[in-house]
């Protein structure tokens, strides 16, 4: 999948959860903390486009 994205000029990123997986982050931490963690891993333009304010 990564090779196909790169062939189209898309840089795929691997996002990392704080705990075991994103579902666990959501359940055990909070939606706000999950969003903050994702926001820190994205470039500003994508964070603004894809995450709630």
Protein Blocks (a to p, Z undefined) as FASTA:
>chain_A
ZZmmmmnopacdddddfblbmmlmmmmnomklmmmmmmmmpcfklmmmmpcZZ
